[in-house]
């Protein structure tokens, strides 16, 4: 345990400049595969952002810098971006640190809190850097609610 705790703290502290706080029922780190796995009632908080899921895996490059994380199982989230708050859920959430792409997969739903606008579909891809969104409805149609000011 004494060896795991510093390794765990190093893993969490290098994720980003802000403090990332993760709680779960189980934690596993594999230095050869360069992954950290959190299992059971995962609660990840960074600033005003919060992700709840059953499992979360963080992937690192050879320099032990995070390259992406994946949350799975009844994923619920609150994410903030430039004075805008998004709340939603999906089956799987993937965040790529290199491209800033956020993938919401399976029963994906996102609502902008300030305007109550929303998107839903089987898959939603959000690129925070380019400010683009792609929605794939899968077997169901894409559902979009937009506030229109006249």
C-alpha positions as CSV (number, residue, x, y, z in Angstrom):
1,X,0.0,0.0,0.0
2,X,2.9,2.4,0.8
3,X,4.2,2.0,-2.8
4,X,0.8,2.2,-4.4
5,X,-0.3,5.5,-2.7
6,X,2.6,7.6,-4.1
7,X,2.1,6.1,-7.5
8,X,-1.6,6.7,-7.4
9,X,-1.1,10.3,-6.3
10,X,1.5,10.9,-9.1
11,X,-1.0,9.4,-11.6
12,X,-3.8,11.7,-10.5
13,X,-1.6,14.8,-10.1
14,X,-0.2,14.6,-13.7
15,X,-3.6,14.5,-15.3
16,X,-4.0,18.2,-15.4
17,X,-3.0,21.5,-13.7
18,X,-6.2,21.5,-11.7
19,X,-6.6,18.8,-9.0
20,X,-8.4,15.7,-10.2
21,X,-10.1,13.9,-7.3
22,X,-11.3,10.4,-8.0
23,X,-13.1,8.1,-5.6
24,X,-14.0,4.5,-6.3
25,X,-14.4,1.1,-4.6
26,X,-11.4,-0.3,-6.3
27,X,-8.2,1.0,-7.9
28,X,-5.7,-0.8,-10.1
29,X,-2.5,0.5,-11.8
30,X,-0.5,-1.4,-14.5
31,X,2.9,0.2,-15.2
32,X,3.5,-2.0,-18.2
33,X,0.2,-1.2,-19.9
34,X,0.3,2.4,-18.7
35,X,-3.3,2.4,-17.4
36,X,-5.1,3.3,-14.1
37,X,-8.4,1.6,-13.6
38,X,-11.0,2.8,-11.1
39,X,-14.0,0.4,-10.5
40,X,-17.2,0.7,-8.6
41,X,-19.1,4.0,-8.0
42,X,-16.5,6.1,-9.6
43,X,-16.8,9.9,-8.8
44,X,-14.2,12.0,-10.7
45,X,-14.2,15.8,-10.0
46,X,-11.9,18.5,-11.4
47,X,-12.9,22.1,-10.7
48,X,-16.6,22.4,-11.6
49,X,-16.5,19.2,-13.8
50,X,-17.9,16.0,-12.4
51,X,-18.2,12.5,-13.9
52,X,-20.0,9.6,-12.2
53,X,-19.6,6.1,-13.7
54,X,-19.2,2.5,-12.7
55,X,-15.7,2.3,-14.2
56,X,-13.0,4.7,-15.4
57,X,-9.7,3.9,-17.2
58,X,-7.0,6.5,-17.7
59,X,-4.4,5.8,-20.4
60,X,-0.9,7.2,-20.4
61,X,1.9,7.6,-22.9
62,X,5.4,6.3,-22.2
63,X,6.3,9.6,-20.4
64,X,3.3,8.9,-18.0
65,X,1.3,11.8,-19.4
66,X,-2.4,11.1,-19.8
67,X,-3.6,10.7,-23.3
68,X,-7.2,9.8,-22.7
69,X,-9.7,8.6,-20.2
70,X,-12.8,6.4,-20.6
71,X,-15.7,6.2,-18.3
72,X,-18.2,3.4,-18.7
73,X,-21.4,2.2,-17.1
74,X,-24.3,4.6,-16.3
75,X,-22.2,7.6,-17.0
76,X,-23.5,10.9,-15.7
77,X,-21.6,14.2,-16.1
78,X,-21.5,17.9,-15.5
79,X,-18.9,19.7,-17.7
80,X,-18.1,23.4,-17.9
81,X,-16.7,25.3,-20.8
82,X,-16.4,29.1,-20.9
83,X,-19.3,30.0,-18.5
84,X,-21.5,27.3,-20.0
85,X,-22.5,24.2,-18.1
86,X,-23.5,20.9,-19.8
87,X,-25.2,18.1,-18.0
88,X,-25.9,14.7,-19.5
89,X,-25.6,11.0,-19.5
90,X,-24.4,8.2,-21.8
91,X,-23.2,4.6,-21.6
92,X,-19.6,5.4,-22.4
93,X,-17.6,8.7,-22.3
94,X,-14.2,9.0,-23.9
95,X,-12.0,12.2,-23.6
96,X,-8.9,12.5,-25.7
97,X,-6.4,14.9,-24.1
98,X,-4.5,15.4,-27.4
99,X,-7.4,16.3,-29.6
100,X,-9.8,17.6,-26.9
101,X,-12.5,15.4,-28.5
102,X,-15.2,14.1,-26.2
103,X,-17.1,11.0,-27.4
104,X,-20.5,10.2,-25.8
105,X,-21.5,6.7,-26.9
106,X,-24.8,4.9,-26.3
107,X,-28.0,6.7,-25.2
108,X,-26.1,10.0,-25.3
109,X,-27.8,13.1,-24.0
110,X,-26.4,16.6,-23.4
111,X,-28.3,19.6,-22.0
112,X,-27.0,23.1,-21.9
113,X,-28.1,24.3,-18.4
114,X,-28.3,28.0,-19.1
115,X,-30.7,27.7,-22.1
116,X,-32.2,24.2,-21.6
117,X,-31.1,23.4,-25.2
118,X,-30.3,19.7,-25.7
119,X,-28.9,17.0,-28.0
120,X,-29.5,13.3,-28.0
121,X,-28.5,10.4,-30.2
122,X,-26.6,7.1,-30.2
123,X,-23.2,8.9,-30.5
124,X,-22.2,12.5,-29.9
125,X,-18.7,13.8,-30.8
126,X,-17.7,17.1,-29.4
127,X,-14.4,18.8,-30.4
128,X,-13.8,21.5,-27.7
129,X,-10.9,23.1,-29.6
130,X,-12.7,23.5,-33.0
131,X,-16.1,24.0,-31.3
132,X,-17.8,21.4,-33.5
133,X,-20.4,18.7,-32.7
134,X,-21.4,15.7,-34.7
135,X,-24.5,13.6,-33.7
136,X,-25.3,10.1,-35.0
137,X,-28.8,8.9,-34.2
138,X,-28.2,5.2,-34.9
139,X,-31.5,3.4,-35.1
140,X,-33.3,6.4,-33.6
141,X,-33.5,9.9,-35.0
142,X,-31.2,12.6,-33.7
143,X,-33.2,14.9,-31.3
144,X,-32.2,18.5,-31.0
145,X,-33.9,21.3,-29.0
146,X,-32.7,24.8,-29.7
147,X,-33.9,28.0,-28.1
148,X,-34.9,30.5,-30.9
149,X,-35.0,34.2,-30.1
150,X,-37.3,36.2,-32.4
